[in-house]
Amino acid sequence: MQTQLQVMSSYSLLHSPVKLPELIDQAKERGYSSIALTDINNLYGSIDFYKYAKKVGIKPIIGLTIEIAGIQDSDNSYPLILLARNDQGYQNLIKISSVVMSTKKFVDIDDIKQFMNNIFVITPATDCEIIISDNVQDYFAKINSVLDPDSFFLGVGLYSEQINNVKRVKEISNTIGVPMAALGDVRYVNADDHLAYQVLNNLRTGQKFESISQVVEEGDHYLRTADVFESDFGRVDMKMTLRSLTRSLINVMLRSSSKILSYLNLKRQTIYHQLNSCIA
């Protein structure tokens, strides 16, 4: 069983050009038996993602990437990847997303700690707080106190800027005794989709192309085939990172509760209305 645990779609506004049907079709074609959706702070794509993945015959893993105040450095925000491990975890993700999106300031981990059960937590392979922490034992103790046992994983990646942190992530894993989980950090489907991704990010940040040399047509954050993804980690003796969390996810089963789907449909309609109001 091979999976991708960190994947963004166009529901992460101006962060990704990925359309869900293409993502799921290509994941199936490229050899994945399951795939996660981890959009930034929201679950708006989870209905279509869940239904289409089940239709195609690939296992959907519902998640999101939250941006919250640092556990040690509360003056700055850092991302965490959350994955539902069952129906209760899915409902908790809805509550966490609502809390995070209902305030303009970054929420603290204590603001959502009552919803952190039945959820797997992965630190991203880049930009995460624990990588720059001077006291990783303290960080682990604080985040572990709000989680179920054996629910915390250190994300590690081999692509783009991720590779710079591999040594540090390994050191932290050995220090605190926490397993690593392989991440591809998928932001677009094909390598040559990078330009579309770059244009979206420039729109979001206000950055402009000053010269043709700034245009990058191909990038690393694409959906590799399952065989290539496994081979890449195997070549650097890190194949175990592909299995640590995947084994736990084998038994994750979510039922498409009509109450949950109705709630998410309502939330999605609300955001569309807000976006249309801004455009009008």
TORMAR-924567 format. One record per atom (N, C-alpha, C, O): residue in three letters; x, y, z. Coordinates in steps of 0.05 Angstrom, whole numbers, padded with zeros to 5 digits, always signed. Example, Ala and Ser with C-alpha at 12.3 -4.5 7.8 and 13.67 -1.06 7.14 Angstrom:
BEGIN
ala+00264-00114+00156 ala+00246-00090+00156 ala+00264-00066+00156 ala+00285-00066+00169 ser+00257-00045+00142 ser+00273-00021+00143 ser+00258+00001+00157 ser+00268+00023+00161 
***
This chain:
BEGIN
met+00017-00024+00000 met+00000+00000+00000 met+00018+00025+00000 met+00033+00029+00018 gln+00015+00041-00020 gln+00030+00066-00022 gln+00011+00090-00022 gln-00010+00089-00034 thr+00020+00111-00009 thr+00002+00134-00006 thr+00018+00160-00006 thr+00042+00159-00003 gln+00004+00182-00011 gln+00015+00208-00007 gln+00000+00222+00015 gln-00025+00222+00015 leu+00014+00233+00035 leu+00002+00243+00060 leu+00001+00273+00061 leu-00011+00284+00080 gln+00012+00287+00042 gln+00011+00316+00042 gln+00005+00326+00013 gln+00023+00327-00004 val-00020+00333+00009 val-00029+00340-00018 val-00048+00364-00017 val-00067+00364-00002 met-00042+00385-00032 met-00059+00408-00034 met-00075+00407-00060 met-00067+00395-00080 ser-00098+00421-00060 ser-00114+00424-00084 ser-00121+00453-00088 ser-00112+00471-00072 ser-00137+00459-00108 ser-00145+00487-00113 ser-00163+00498-00091 ser-00168+00522-00091 tyr-00172+00480-00073 tyr-00187+00490-00050 tyr-00169+00505-00030 tyr-00179+00520-00013 ser-00143+00502-00033 ser-00124+00519-00019 ser-00121+00544-00037 ser-00103+00544-00054 leu-00137+00564-00032 leu-00140+00586-00051 leu-00113+00599-00058 leu-00098+00608-00040 leu-00107+00599-00084 leu-00082+00611-00095 leu-00057+00598-00085 leu-00035+00610-00086 his-00059+00573-00076 his-00036+00558-00067 his-00030+00534-00086 his-00008+00524-00087 ser-00050+00526-00101 ser-00047+00502-00117 ser-00067+00503-00141 ser-00090+00511-00137 pro-00058+00493-00165 pro-00076+00492-00188 pro-00090+00465-00190 pro-00105+00460-00210 val-00086+00447-00171 val-00096+00419-00174 val-00126+00417-00173 val-00139+00428-00154 lys-00138+00404-00193 lys-00166+00397-00193 lys-00169+00368-00183 lys-00154+00351-00191 leu-00189+00364-00166 leu-00191+00338-00152 leu-00195+00314-00171 leu-00182+00294-00167 pro-00212+00316-00191 pro-00215+00292-00209 pro-00188+00284-00222 pro-00182+00260-00223 glu-00173+00304-00232 glu-00147+00297-00244 glu-00128+00286-00223 glu-00114+00266-00229 leu-00128+00297-00200 leu-00110+00287-00179 leu-00116+00258-00172 leu-00098+00241-00171 ile-00141+00252-00169 ile-00149+00224-00161 ile-00145+00205-00184 ile-00135+00183-00179 asp-00152+00213-00208 asp-00148+00195-00231 asp-00118+00189-00234 asp-00111+00166-00239 gln-00101+00209-00232 gln-00073+00205-00236 gln-00060+00190-00213 gln-00042+00174-00217 ala-00070+00194-00189 ala-00060+00178-00166 ala-00066+00148-00170 ala-00049+00131-00165 lys-00090+00142-00180 lys-00097+00115-00186 lys-00079+00104-00208 lys-00068+00082-00206 glu-00076+00119-00230 glu-00060+00111-00253 glu-00030+00107-00245 glu-00017+00090-00256 arg-00021+00124-00227 arg+00007+00123-00220 arg+00014+00104-00197 arg+00036+00103-00186 gly-00006+00087-00189 gly+00000+00065-00172 gly-00007+00068-00143 gly+00001+00051-00126 tyr-00020+00089-00135 tyr-00027+00093-00107 tyr-00053+00079-00100 tyr-00072+00080-00115 ser-00053+00067-00077 ser-00078+00054-00067 ser-00094+00073-00049 ser-00117+00068-00043 ser-00081+00094-00040 ser-00094+00114-00023 ser-00080+00141-00027 ser-00057+00142-00036 ile-00094+00162-00019 ile-00083+00189-00021 ile-00097+00207-00001 ile-00121+00204+00003 ala-00082+00225+00010 ala-00094+00244+00029 ala-00099+00271+00015 ala-00087+00277-00005 leu-00118+00286+00027 leu-00122+00314+00018 leu-00118+00331+00043 leu-00132+00328+00063 thr-00099+00350+00041 thr-00091+00365+00065 thr-00090+00395+00058 thr-00069+00408+00060 asp-00113+00406+00049 asp-00114+00434+00042 asp-00110+00452+00067 asp-00113+00443+00090 ile-00103+00477+00062 ile-00095+00495+00083 ile-00120+00505+00098 ile-00136+00520+00087 asn-00122+00497+00123 asn-00143+00506+00142 asn-00171+00499+00135 asn-00189+00505+00151 asn-00177+00486+00112 asn-00205+00481+00105 asn-00209+00453+00095 asn-00191+00439+00087 leu-00235+00445+00095 leu-00244+00419+00086 leu-00264+00421+00063 leu-00279+00402+00058 tyr-00263+00443+00049 tyr-00284+00448+00029 tyr-00283+00428+00006 tyr-00303+00423-00006 gly-00260+00417+00001 gly-00258+00397-00021 gly-00262+00369-00012 gly-00262+00351-00029 ser-00267+00364+00014 ser-00267+00337+00024 ser-00291+00321+00014 ser-00289+00296+00011 ile-00314+00333+00009 ile-00337+00319-00001 ile-00332+00307-00029 ile-00334+00283-00033 asp-00324+00325-00047 asp-00319+00316-00075 asp-00295+00296-00075 asp-00296+00276-00090 phe-00275+00301-00059 phe-00252+00284-00057 phe-00260+00256-00048 phe-00252+00236-00060 tyr-00275+00255-00026 tyr-00284+00229-00015 tyr-00301+00213-00034 tyr-00296+00189-00039 lys-00321+00226-00046 lys-00339+00212-00064 lys-00325+00202-00089 lys-00329+00180-00098 tyr-00309+00219-00101 tyr-00296+00212-00126 tyr-00275+00190-00122 tyr-00272+00172-00138 ala-00260+00192-00100 ala-00240+00172-00094 ala-00252+00145-00090 ala-00242+00125-00099 lys-00275+00144-00076 lys-00289+00119-00071 lys-00299+00108-00098 lys-00298+00084-00103 lys-00309+00125-00115 lys-00319+00117-00141 lys-00297+00105-00158 lys-00301+00085-00172 val-00273+00117-00158 val-00250+00108-00174 val-00238+00083-00162 val-00225+00067-00177 gly-00240+00080-00136 gly-00229+00056-00123 gly-00202+00061-00110 gly-00185+00044-00109 ile-00198+00086-00101 ile-00174+00093-00086 ile-00183+00103-00058 ile-00203+00117-00056 lys-00168+00096-00038 lys-00177+00102-00011 lys-00172+00131-00004 lys-00149+00140-00005 pro-00192+00146+00003 pro-00189+00174+00011 pro-00181+00177+00040 pro-00194+00165+00057 ile-00161+00194+00045 ile-00154+00200+00073 ile-00159+00230+00077 ile-00147+00247+00064 ile-00177+00236+00095 ile-00185+00264+00099 ile-00167+00277+00119 ile-00161+00267+00140 gly-00157+00301+00111 gly-00139+00316+00129 gly-00140+00345+00122 gly-00155+00354+00105 leu-00123+00360+00136 leu-00119+00388+00129 leu-00093+00397+00141 leu-00082+00384+00159 thr-00083+00419+00131 thr-00059+00431+00142 thr-00067+00457+00156 thr-00077+00475+00144 ile-00063+00457+00182 ile-00070+00481+00198 ile-00046+00499+00202 ile-00024+00489+00206 glu-00051+00524+00202 glu-00030+00544+00209 glu-00038+00557+00235 glu-00057+00572+00237 ile-00022+00550+00256 ile-00029+00560+00283 ile-00004+00572+00296 ile+00018+00570+00286 ala-00009+00586+00318 ala+00013+00598+00332 ala+00032+00576+00342 ala+00024+00554+00349 gly+00058+00583+00342 gly+00078+00563+00350 gly+00073+00553+00379 gly+00063+00567+00396 ile+00080+00528+00383 ile+00077+00516+00409 ile+00098+00527+00429 ile+00092+00529+00452 gln+00121+00534+00419 gln+00141+00547+00435 gln+00144+00576+00427 gln+00147+00594+00444 asp+00143+00582+00402 asp+00146+00609+00391 asp+00119+00620+00383 asp+00111+00619+00360 ser+00104+00630+00403 ser+00077+00638+00398 ser+00074+00664+00383 ser+00052+00672+00375 asp+00096+00678+00377 asp+00096+00702+00362 asp+00094+00697+00332 asp+00090+00716+00316 asn+00099+00672+00324 asn+00098+00665+00295 asn+00080+00641+00291 asn+00074+00626+00310 ser+00072+00637+00266 ser+00055+00614+00260 ser+00071+00592+00245 ser+00090+00598+00231 tyr+00062+00568+00249 tyr+00075+00544+00237 tyr+00053+00524+00228 tyr+00032+00523+00241 pro+00059+00509+00207 pro+00039+00490+00197 pro+00041+00463+00211 pro+00063+00454+00220 leu+00019+00449+00213 leu+00017+00422+00222 leu-00002+00407+00204 leu-00023+00418+00197 ile+00004+00382+00197 ile-00013+00366+00180 ile-00030+00348+00198 ile-00019+00334+00215 leu-00056+00349+00195 leu-00074+00332+00211 leu-00089+00313+00193 leu-00099+00320+00172 leu-00090+00287+00201 leu-00104+00267+00186 leu-00124+00253+00204 leu-00118+00245+00226 ala-00149+00250+00195 ala-00169+00236+00211 ala-00164+00207+00211 ala-00159+00194+00190 arg-00165+00195+00235 arg-00160+00166+00237 arg-00186+00150+00238 arg-00186+00126+00237 asn-00209+00164+00241 asn-00235+00151+00241 asn-00257+00173+00238 asn-00250+00196+00234 asp-00282+00165+00241 asp-00304+00184+00238 asp-00303+00207+00259 asp-00308+00230+00252 gln-00296+00200+00283 gln-00294+00220+00304 gln-00271+00240+00298 gln-00274+00264+00302 gly-00250+00230+00287 gly-00228+00247+00279 gly-00236+00266+00257 gly-00228+00289+00256 tyr-00252+00256+00238 tyr-00263+00272+00216 tyr-00280+00295+00227 tyr-00277+00318+00219 gln-00298+00288+00246 gln-00314+00309+00258 gln-00297+00329+00274 gln-00303+00353+00274 asn-00276+00320+00286 asn-00258+00338+00300 asn-00243+00357+00281 asn-00238+00380+00288 leu-00236+00346+00257 leu-00223+00363+00237 leu-00242+00386+00229 leu-00234+00409+00225 ile-00268+00380+00227 ile-00287+00401+00220 ile-00287+00422+00242 ile-00288+00446+00235 lys-00287+00414+00267 lys-00287+00433+00289 lys-00262+00450+00290 lys-00262+00474+00294 ile-00239+00436+00285 ile-00213+00451+00285 ile-00213+00471+00262 ile-00204+00494+00266 ser-00222+00463+00239 ser-00222+00481+00216 ser-00240+00506+00222 ser-00233+00528+00215 ser-00262+00501+00235 ser-00281+00523+00241 ser-00268+00542+00261 ser-00270+00567+00258 val-00253+00532+00281 val-00240+00549+00300 val-00218+00566+00286 val-00216+00590+00290 val-00202+00552+00270 val-00180+00565+00257 val-00189+00587+00238 val-00177+00608+00236 met-00211+00582+00223 met-00220+00600+00203 met-00239+00622+00213 met-00247+00640+00199 ser-00247+00619+00238 ser-00266+00639+00249 ser-00253+00662+00263 ser-00266+00680+00274 thr-00227+00663+00263 thr-00212+00685+00275 thr-00190+00695+00257 thr-00179+00679+00242 lys-00184+00720+00258 lys-00164+00732+00241 lys-00136+00727+00252 lys-00116+00728+00237 lys-00134+00722+00278 lys-00108+00717+00290 lys-00103+00687+00290 lys-00121+00671+00288 phe-00078+00679+00293 phe-00071+00651+00293 phe-00079+00639+00320 phe-00072+00650+00341 val-00093+00617+00320 val-00101+00604+00345 val-00078+00590+00358 val-00059+00582+00344 asp-00081+00585+00383 asp-00061+00571+00399 asp-00069+00542+00400 asp-00093+00535+00398 ile-00050+00523+00404 ile-00056+00495+00406 ile-00076+00490+00429 ile-00092+00471+00427 asp-00076+00506+00450 asp-00095+00502+00472 asp-00123+00508+00464 asp-00142+00498+00476 asp-00127+00525+00443 asp-00154+00531+00434 asp-00167+00508+00420 asp-00192+00508+00417 ile-00152+00488+00411 ile-00163+00466+00396 ile-00157+00439+00409 ile-00163+00418+00397 lys-00145+00439+00433 lys-00135+00414+00444 lys-00158+00394+00450 lys-00153+00370+00450 gln-00182+00404+00455 gln-00204+00386+00461 gln-00213+00371+00436 gln-00229+00352+00438 phe-00203+00379+00412 phe-00211+00366+00387 phe-00188+00350+00375 phe-00191+00340+00352 met-00166+00347+00389 met-00142+00335+00377 met-00141+00305+00380 met-00121+00292+00373 asn-00162+00292+00391 asn-00162+00263+00393 asn-00171+00250+00367 asn-00185+00263+00351 asn-00164+00225+00363 asn-00172+00210+00339 asn-00160+00223+00313 asn-00172+00221+00292 ile-00137+00235+00316 ile-00124+00249+00294 ile-00094+00242+00295 ile-00081+00242+00316 phe-00083+00237+00271 phe-00054+00235+00268 phe-00043+00263+00262 phe-00055+00278+00247 val-00020+00270+00273 val-00007+00296+00269 val+00021+00291+00257 val+00036+00276+00268 ile+00026+00305+00235 ile+00052+00304+00222 ile+00064+00332+00220 ile+00050+00350+00212 thr+00089+00335+00227 thr+00102+00361+00222 thr+00111+00361+00193 thr+00123+00341+00184 pro+00106+00382+00178 pro+00116+00383+00150 pro+00146+00382+00149 pro+00160+00387+00169 ala+00156+00374+00126 ala+00185+00371+00122 ala+00200+00398+00120 ala+00224+00399+00121 thr+00185+00419+00116 thr+00196+00446+00116 thr+00179+00465+00131 thr+00155+00461+00135 asp+00190+00487+00141 asp+00176+00508+00155 asp+00163+00501+00181 asp+00146+00516+00191 cys+00169+00478+00192 cys+00156+00470+00217 cys+00173+00479+00241 cys+00197+00483+00239 glu+00160+00482+00263 glu+00172+00494+00287 glu+00193+00476+00299 glu+00214+00486+00309 ile+00188+00450+00300 ile+00206+00432+00315 ile+00234+00431+00302 ile+00254+00426+00316 ile+00236+00436+00276 ile+00262+00436+00262 ile+00281+00458+00273 ile+00305+00454+00275 ile+00269+00481+00280 ile+00285+00503+00290 ile+00285+00505+00320 ile+00297+00524+00331 ser+00273+00487+00334 ser+00271+00487+00363 ser+00298+00482+00376 ser+00313+00465+00367 asp+00303+00496+00398 asp+00327+00491+00414 asp+00322+00470+00435 asp+00341+00461+00448 asn+00297+00462+00438 asn+00289+00443+00459 asn+00267+00425+00448 asn+00244+00429+00454 val+00275+00405+00432 val+00256+00388+00419 val+00241+00370+00439 val+00218+00363+00434 gln+00253+00364+00461 gln+00240+00348+00482 gln+00216+00363+00493 gln+00195+00352+00498 asp+00220+00389+00498 asp+00199+00406+00508 asp+00176+00408+00488 asp+00153+00406+00495 tyr+00183+00413+00463 tyr+00163+00414+00441 tyr+00147+00389+00440 tyr+00122+00390+00440 phe+00160+00366+00440 phe+00146+00340+00438 phe+00128+00336+00462 phe+00106+00327+00459 ala+00138+00343+00486 ala+00121+00339+00510 ala+00096+00356+00509 ala+00074+00347+00516 lys+00098+00380+00498 lys+00075+00398+00497 lys+00054+00388+00476 lys+00030+00388+00482 ile+00064+00381+00453 ile+00044+00373+00432 ile+00034+00345+00438 ile+00011+00339+00433 asn+00051+00328+00449 asn+00042+00300+00456 asn+00021+00300+00478 asn+00005+00281+00479 ser+00021+00321+00494 ser+00001+00322+00516 ser-00028+00325+00507 ser-00046+00320+00522 val-00031+00335+00482 val-00058+00339+00472 val-00066+00318+00452 val-00088+00320+00440 leu-00049+00298+00447 leu-00054+00278+00427 leu-00059+00250+00439 leu-00052+00245+00462 asp-00071+00233+00424 asp-00073+00205+00431 asp-00045+00192+00430 asp-00028+00203+00416 pro-00041+00170+00444 pro-00015+00157+00442 pro-00008+00149+00414 pro-00025+00141+00398 asp+00018+00151+00407 asp+00028+00142+00381 asp+00014+00156+00358 asp+00008+00143+00337 ser+00009+00182+00361 ser-00005+00196+00340 ser+00012+00218+00327 ser+00002+00233+00310 phe+00037+00221+00336 phe+00054+00243+00327 phe+00076+00232+00309 phe+00090+00212+00317 phe+00080+00245+00286 phe+00101+00236+00267 phe+00116+00260+00256 phe+00106+00282+00254 leu+00141+00255+00250 leu+00159+00276+00238 leu+00159+00272+00208 leu+00168+00252+00198 gly+00149+00292+00193 gly+00150+00290+00165 gly+00178+00294+00154 gly+00193+00311+00164 val+00185+00278+00134 val+00211+00280+00121 val+00208+00278+00091 val+00192+00261+00081 gly+00222+00295+00076 gly+00219+00294+00047 gly+00246+00296+00033 gly+00266+00304+00045 leu+00247+00289+00008 leu+00272+00288-00007 leu+00272+00307-00031 leu+00291+00307-00047 tyr+00252+00323-00033 tyr+00250+00340-00057 tyr+00251+00369-00051 tyr+00243+00379-00030 ser+00262+00384-00071 ser+00264+00413-00068 ser+00278+00420-00042 ser+00298+00408-00035 glu+00266+00440-00028 glu+00279+00449-00003 glu+00277+00430+00020 glu+00290+00433+00040 gln+00260+00409+00017 gln+00257+00388+00038 gln+00284+00375+00045 gln+00289+00368+00068 ile+00300+00370+00024 ile+00324+00354+00028 ile+00343+00367+00047 ile+00360+00353+00060 asn+00342+00394+00050 asn+00360+00408+00069 asn+00355+00401+00098 asn+00372+00406+00115 asn+00331+00390+00104 asn+00324+00385+00132 asn+00326+00355+00140 asn+00320+00348+00163 val+00333+00338+00121 val+00333+00309+00127 val+00350+00302+00151 val+00342+00287+00169 lys+00375+00312+00151 lys+00393+00306+00173 lys+00382+00315+00200 lys+00383+00300+00220 arg+00370+00339+00200 arg+00359+00350+00225 arg+00335+00333+00234 arg+00332+00328+00258 val+00317+00326+00216 val+00294+00310+00223 val+00302+00283+00234 val+00290+00273+00253 lys+00322+00270+00222 lys+00332+00245+00233 lys+00343+00248+00261 lys+00338+00231+00278 glu+00357+00270+00266 glu+00368+00275+00293 glu+00345+00277+00313 glu+00346+00266+00335 ile+00325+00293+00306 ile+00302+00297+00324 ile+00288+00270+00329 ile+00280+00264+00352 ser+00284+00254+00308 ser+00271+00228+00311 ser+00286+00211+00331 ser+00273+00198+00347 asn+00312+00210+00329 asn+00328+00194+00347 asn+00327+00205+00376 asn+00328+00190+00395 thr+00326+00232+00378 thr+00326+00244+00405 thr+00301+00239+00420 thr+00302+00233+00444 ile+00278+00242+00407 ile+00252+00240+00421 ile+00238+00213+00416 ile+00217+00208+00428 gly+00250+00196+00399 gly+00238+00170+00395 gly+00212+00170+00380 gly+00194+00154+00386 val+00209+00188+00361 val+00185+00190+00345 val+00191+00182+00316 val+00211+00190+00305 pro+00173+00165+00304 pro+00178+00156+00277 pro+00175+00178+00256 pro+00161+00198+00260 met+00189+00175+00234 met+00186+00194+00211 met+00166+00183+00191 met+00162+00159+00189 ala+00153+00202+00177 ala+00134+00194+00156 ala+00142+00208+00130 ala+00147+00232+00130 ala+00143+00193+00108 ala+00152+00204+00083 ala+00130+00222+00071 ala+00107+00215+00070 leu+00139+00246+00062 leu+00121+00265+00050 leu+00131+00273+00022 leu+00155+00277+00018 gly+00113+00275+00003 gly+00120+00285-00023 gly+00113+00314-00027 gly+00123+00327-00046 asp+00097+00325-00009 asp+00089+00353-00010 asp+00078+00360-00038 asp+00090+00377-00052 val+00057+00347-00046 val+00046+00349-00073 val+00029+00375-00075 val+00010+00378-00060 arg+00037+00392-00094 arg+00022+00417-00099 arg+00011+00420-00127 arg-00005+00437-00133 tyr+00020+00402-00145 tyr+00010+00400-00172 tyr+00014+00372-00182 tyr+00029+00357-00171 val+00000+00365-00204 val+00000+00337-00213 val+00025+00330-00229 val+00038+00310-00224 asn+00032+00346-00249 asn+00055+00341-00266 asn+00077+00361-00262 asn+00072+00383-00253 ala+00102+00353-00268 ala+00125+00370-00264 ala+00122+00396-00279 ala+00130+00417-00269 asp+00110+00395-00303 asp+00107+00420-00319 asp+00083+00436-00312 asp+00076+00456-00326 asp+00069+00429-00290 asp+00048+00446-00279 asp+00059+00468-00260 asp+00045+00484-00249 his+00085+00468-00257 his+00097+00487-00238 his+00092+00516-00246 his+00089+00532-00228 leu+00092+00522-00271 leu+00087+00550-00280 leu+00060+00559-00270 leu+00057+00582-00261 ala+00039+00543-00273 ala+00013+00550-00264 ala+00013+00555-00234 ala+00000+00573-00224 tyr+00027+00537-00220 tyr+00030+00540-00191 tyr+00045+00566-00184 tyr+00037+00580-00165 gln+00066+00572-00199 gln+00081+00597-00194 gln+00064+00622-00199 gln+00066+00641-00184 val+00048+00622-00220 val+00030+00644-00226 val+00010+00649-00203 val+00006+00671-00195 leu-00002+00627-00193 leu-00021+00629-00171 leu-00007+00641-00146 leu-00018+00659-00133 asn+00016+00632-00140 asn+00030+00642-00117 asn+00038+00671-00120 asn+00038+00686-00100 asn+00045+00679-00144 asn+00051+00707-00148 asn+00026+00725-00145 asn+00028+00747-00135 leu+00004+00714-00154 leu-00021+00729-00149 leu-00027+00732-00120 leu-00036+00753-00111 arg-00022+00711-00104 arg-00027+00712-00076 arg-00008+00730-00061 arg-00017+00745-00042 thr+00017+00731-00069 thr+00037+00746-00054 thr+00041+00774-00066 thr+00053+00791-00053 gly+00031+00778-00090 gly+00035+00804-00103 gly+00061+00807-00117 gly+00068+00828-00128 gln+00076+00785-00119 gln+00102+00785-00133 gln+00097+00786-00163 gln+00078+00774-00173 lys+00115+00799-00177 lys+00113+00801-00206 lys+00136+00788-00220 lys+00158+00787-00209 phe+00132+00779-00244 phe+00154+00769-00261 phe+00168+00793-00273 phe+00157+00807-00289 glu+00193+00797-00264 glu+00208+00820-00274 glu+00224+00812-00300 glu+00231+00829-00316 ser+00229+00786-00303 ser+00244+00777-00327 ser+00237+00748-00332 ser+00227+00734-00314 ile+00242+00739-00356 ile+00236+00712-00364 ile+00252+00692-00347 ile+00244+00669-00345 ser+00275+00700-00336 ser+00291+00682-00320 ser+00277+00673-00294 ser+00285+00653-00282 gln+00257+00688-00286 gln+00242+00681-00262 gln+00221+00660-00266 gln+00210+00648-00248 val+00215+00655-00292 val+00195+00634-00298 val+00208+00606-00296 val+00228+00601-00309 val+00195+00590-00280 val+00205+00562-00276 val+00183+00543-00286 val+00161+00542-00275 glu+00189+00529-00308 glu+00168+00513-00321 glu+00164+00486-00308 glu+00142+00475-00309 glu+00184+00475-00295 glu+00182+00449-00282 glu+00192+00451-00253 glu+00211+00465-00247 gly+00179+00436-00236 gly+00186+00436-00207 gly+00185+00409-00195 gly+00180+00389-00208 asp+00190+00408-00169 asp+00193+00383-00154 asp+00167+00374-00139 asp+00165+00351-00130 his+00148+00392-00136 his+00125+00386-00119 his+00102+00373-00135 his+00079+00380-00131 tyr+00109+00354-00152 tyr+00089+00340-00168 tyr+00084+00312-00158 tyr+00098+00302-00141 leu+00063+00299-00169 leu+00056+00272-00160 leu+00072+00252-00175 leu+00065+00244-00198 arg+00093+00242-00162 arg+00109+00221-00174 arg+00094+00194-00174 arg+00075+00191-00159 thr+00102+00176-00191 thr+00090+00149-00190 thr+00096+00137-00163 thr+00117+00144-00150 ala+00080+00118-00154 ala+00084+00105-00128 ala+00111+00091-00128 ala+00125+00091-00108 asp+00118+00078-00151 asp+00144+00064-00152 asp+00167+00083-00149 asp+00187+00076-00135 val+00166+00105-00163 val+00188+00125-00161 val+00190+00136-00133 val+00212+00139-00122 phe+00167+00142-00121 phe+00167+00153-00094 phe+00180+00133-00074 phe+00196+00141-00058 glu+00173+00108-00077 glu+00184+00088-00059 glu+00214+00084-00065 glu+00230+00081-00047 ser+00221+00084-00090 ser+00249+00080-00098 ser+00267+00102-00088 ser+00289+00097-00079 asp+00257+00127-00089 asp+00273+00150-00080 asp+00280+00147-00051 asp+00302+00153-00043 phe+00260+00139-00034 phe+00266+00136-00006 phe+00282+00111+00000 phe+00298+00111+00019 gly+00279+00090-00016 gly+00294+00066-00013 gly+00323+00070-00019 gly+00340+00058-00006 arg+00330+00087-00038 arg+00358+00092-00045 arg+00374+00105-00023 arg+00398+00103-00022 val+00360+00119-00005 val+00374+00133+00017 val+00368+00119+00043 val+00371+00131+00065 asp+00361+00093+00041 asp+00356+00077+00065 asp+00335+00089+00084 asp+00338+00089+00108 met+00313+00099+00072 met+00292+00111+00088 met+00265+00099+00080 met+00244+00111+00083 lys+00265+00074+00071 lys+00240+00061+00062 lys+00221+00058+00086 lys+00197+00057+00082 met+00232+00056+00110 met+00215+00052+00134 met+00197+00076+00138 met+00175+00074+00150 thr+00204+00100+00128 thr+00188+00123+00131 thr+00162+00122+00114 thr+00143+00136+00119 leu+00162+00104+00094 leu+00139+00100+00078 leu+00119+00082+00092 leu+00095+00081+00084 arg+00128+00067+00112 arg+00111+00047+00124 arg+00100+00055+00152 arg+00079+00046+00160 ser+00114+00072+00166 ser+00108+00078+00194 ser+00079+00086+00198 ser+00065+00074+00214 leu+00070+00107+00184 leu+00043+00117+00187 leu+00024+00102+00169 leu+00000+00099+00175 thr+00033+00093+00145 thr+00016+00079+00126 thr+00003+00055+00138 thr-00020+00049+00133 arg+00018+00040+00155 arg+00007+00017+00168 arg-00016+00024+00185 arg-00036+00010+00186 ser-00014+00046+00199 ser-00036+00055+00217 ser-00060+00064+00201 ser-00083+00062+00211 leu-00055+00074+00177 leu-00077+00085+00161 leu-00092+00064+00146 leu-00114+00069+00135 ile-00082+00040+00145 ile-00095+00018+00131 ile-00124+00014+00141 ile-00142+00008+00126 asn-00127+00017+00168 asn-00153+00011+00180 asn-00171+00036+00183 asn-00192+00034+00195 val-00162+00059+00171 val-00178+00083+00173 val-00202+00080+00155 val-00199+00076+00130 met-00226+00081+00166 met-00250+00079+00150 met-00269+00102+00158 met-00276+00104+00181 leu-00277+00118+00139 leu-00295+00140+00144 leu-00322+00133+00130 leu-00322+00125+00107 arg-00343+00137+00145 arg-00370+00134+00133 arg-00380+00162+00124 arg-00376+00181+00139 ser-00392+00163+00101 ser-00401+00189+00090 ser-00427+00197+00104 ser-00448+00196+00091 ser-00425+00204+00129 ser-00448+00212+00145 ser-00463+00235+00132 ser-00451+00255+00125 ser-00489+00232+00129 ser-00505+00253+00116 ser-00503+00279+00132 ser-00504+00300+00120 lys-00501+00277+00158 lys-00499+00301+00175 lys-00473+00316+00169 lys-00473+00340+00167 ile-00451+00301+00167 ile-00425+00313+00162 ile-00425+00325+00134 ile-00415+00348+00130 leu-00435+00311+00114 leu-00435+00320+00087 leu-00452+00345+00084 leu-00445+00364+00070 ser-00475+00346+00098 ser-00492+00370+00097 ser-00478+00394+00109 ser-00480+00416+00099 tyr-00464+00389+00131 tyr-00450+00411+00144 tyr-00428+00422+00126 tyr-00425+00446+00123 leu-00413+00404+00113 leu-00391+00413+00096 leu-00402+00427+00071 leu-00390+00446+00061 asn-00425+00417+00061 asn-00437+00430+00038 asn-00445+00459+00045 asn-00441+00477+00029 leu-00456+00463+00069 leu-00464+00489+00078 leu-00439+00507+00080 leu-00440+00530+00072 lys-00418+00497+00092 lys-00393+00513+00095 lys-00382+00520+00067 lys-00372+00543+00064 arg-00383+00502+00048 arg-00372+00507+00022 arg-00389+00529+00008 arg-00378+00546-00005 gln-00415+00528+00011 gln-00433+00548-00001 gln-00427+00575+00011 gln-00428+00595-00003 thr-00421+00576+00037 thr-00415+00601+00050 thr-00390+00614+00039 thr-00390+00638+00034 ile-00369+00598+00035 ile-00344+00610+00025 ile-00347+00619-00004 ile-00335+00639-00012 tyr-00363+00604-00020 tyr-00367+00612-00047 tyr-00382+00639-00048 tyr-00376+00656-00064 his-00402+00642-00030 his-00417+00667-00028 his-00398+00690-00021 his-00400+00712-00031 gln-00380+00685-00002 gln-00362+00706+00007 gln-00343+00713-00016 gln-00337+00737-00019 leu-00333+00694-00031 leu-00315+00700-00053 leu-00330+00715-00075 leu-00318+00734-00086 asn-00354+00708-00081 asn-00370+00722-00101 asn-00376+00751-00093 asn-00376+00769-00110 ser-00379+00755-00067 ser-00384+00782-00056 ser-00360+00799-00060 ser-00362+00823-00066 cys-00336+00787-00057 cys-00311+00802-00060 cys-00306+00810-00089 cys-00296+00831-00095 ile-00314+00791-00107 ile-00310+00796-00135 ile-00329+00816-00146 ile-00322+00832-00164 ala-00354+00816-00136 ala-00376+00833-00147 ala-00369+00863-00143 ala-00385+00880-00151 
***
